[in-house]
């Protein structure tokens, strides 16, 4: 059958092209992961099959088994590696089910899955290696303060920052650099991706916030402070993030932030919407 022979010949020529395209996409995704997670990307290469490992928190690691057909034609298989005292089996099952429900066939999933896990369990730092929690902080986690800055008054800066857009995915390396820079300046809070994107953040002093925004601008993601105030640290809820967390994902500029979740984040720090007027943000 000449038609069948021709079809087989075409298939054999297309297969290497598809494999090459998938390998290129895996390489791009790994570049983004290295930029985003730095030392927390424990292993990963574009060969196939391969296991990618991302540290979610101390003693908890996301493993992704990827094949040569990932991402276009095959989905990764996620696993959570952690001792029982760090993450019980029931919680593992629930989290893996959530990852499965988030799966988008044909799409790079590593950052989306890892950030979801960090949002869910990344701040469970009261668990110690011997399995005994730190009772003095349990349920009432204190945010770090700095001697010589705001510690004496226990005052902090709370701000809302608007970006033209923030998107998730391996091709959005500017976003990865901007988000990673937040930890260098102790800027923590929640960011809602999309176009536009909003971040509700806390810093100990104005300079920290200003320096983070400078790094965002250098990365190509300039942000504008649309509200800020100096307030007592006690205004923050005890479960306020200890890093800048992505709490809503977006892949295209047309995706809008979830305004209900955004309002809820503002409500937690007693900021009304519409945002009230505020003074210009200067560090002089």
C-alpha positions, 0 to 999 in steps of 0.5 A: 500500500503506497499510501501507508508507506508514504505516511510512515515515511512522513512520520519518520521524518517528523518524529526527529523534528518533534523531538528536537522541538521538545528538547529545545523547549525543555532547555528553555524551561530549565533556563527559567528554572535556574534563574527562578530557583537558583540553588533550589533547582537540585537537578535537571537536564534536557535529556530524556528521560530525566528527573527534575528536582526542585526544593519546595522547603527544607526536607520537601522536594518536588520531583518531575519525571519528564520524557523526550516527548515533554512538553508538547506530547507528554505530561510530566509525572510529579512526586513529592519526596519528604520524610513523614514527619515533614509531610504526612502521607495524606497531605502528599496525596492531596497535593499531588491530586491538586497538581494533577488537576492543574495539569495543562497538556502541552504546557511547561508545568514546573514553575506552576507546580512548584509555586503552587506547592510553595504557596501551600506548604512553603511556609511550614517552617515550624517543623524541625528535623526531629519532628518537634515543632517550635512551640513558641512560634507555632500558630503565631509566626513572627516576621523578622525584624532588624536591629537599628532599623524598624525594630525599636518601633516595630513599624513596617512598610505595607505597599501595593505595587502595580506592574503592567503585566506579570506572566508565568512560564519558561519564556518569562525570565524577566518575571523570574528575576524580579520575583527572585530579587524580592527575597534579597531585600526582604520584601514579602507578600502576595502577587497576583499575575496578569495584565495588570499585575498587583503585589501586596507587600511588606518590607521592614524599611522603605529602602528595602522596597525601593531597592527591590523596585530598582532590581525589578526595573533592571530586570525589565519589569518596572513597578509603580507604588500605588499605595503605601503606609508605615504601620505597626507590624502587628497589623499583619496576620500571623500567616502572612507569607515569609516570601513573595508568593505568586497566588494567581498565575497568568500566561497571557497579557489578556488574563486579568487578576482575580479582583476578589482575591486581591481585595481579600489580600488588601483586607488582611492588612486593612487597606480599602479598595478603591485605594486611599490617597497617600503621600509620594514614596521617597526614601530621602 
